[in-house]
Amino acid sequence: MANFGDIGRLVSLDVDPDDGLEVTVVHDVRDGALPSIVARIYPARWQVVQKETWIPIGADSLRGEVSFVTRGAPGSGHGTALLVPVPDGSRLDCAATVEFKVPLIGGKIEGLVGHYLPQQFSEIQRFTAKWIAER
């Protein structure tokens, strides 16, 4: 987590007997990390509680369910992911919905969060690919 600004902390990591995985991470969002429109409305610090569940599908694929809720702001989201092999590695397909229930500007906040999420996923993917390649 240090590679991503140390804003998150692992709360739980559970592996079930069928090789499924459930992870809970709490992200402490700091004022400097927020888009300016969000920082003006919400407290300098708020949290995002992220839960992920991953289950194997067959011998070489994974299905993920991801959700988050915010503490200190009226936001939430959920999504699905599918990790499958391809000839030159693997492919991750994701779909997500983000909601911020704020009159007048909620849609703008959703758009900003929606803009930043793919960047975040890309950075995690780059980090993970590098980590795997080094091992």
Residue, then its C-alpha position, 0 to 999 in steps of 0.5 A: m500500500a506504500n506504493f499508492g500513497d499509504i492512504g489505505r490499510l488492510v482490515s481483513l484478508d480471508v481465504d476460504p477453503d475453495d480458494g476464494l478471497e475476501v479483502t477489506v481495505v479502508h482508505d483515508v482520503r486526505d484533502g490534498a488527494l481530492p479534486s477541488i470541487v469535492a474538497r470544498i464540500y467534504p471534510a479534510r479527511w474521510q474514508v472509503v471502505q472497499k470490499e473485494t471478493w474473488i472466486p476462481i472460475g475453472a482452473d485459470s480464471l477469477r471473478g471479482e465483486v467490488s464494493f465501496v461506501t464512504r464515511g464522511a461523504p454520501g458516496s458508494g459504488h459497486g462493480t464486477a471484474l473478470l480476470v481471464p488468460v489470453p495468449d500473451g498474459s491475462r486480461l482484466d475486464c471491469a464494470a462499475t457504478v459510482e453514486f454520490k447523492v449530492p443535490l446539484i453537483g452529485g453528477k459532477i462528483e460521480g464524473l470525477v470519481g469515474h475519471y480517476l478510477p480507471q487511472q487507479f486501476s491502470e496504476i495497480q495493474r502496472f504495479t502488479a505486472k512489475w511485481i510479478a515480472e520481478r518474481 
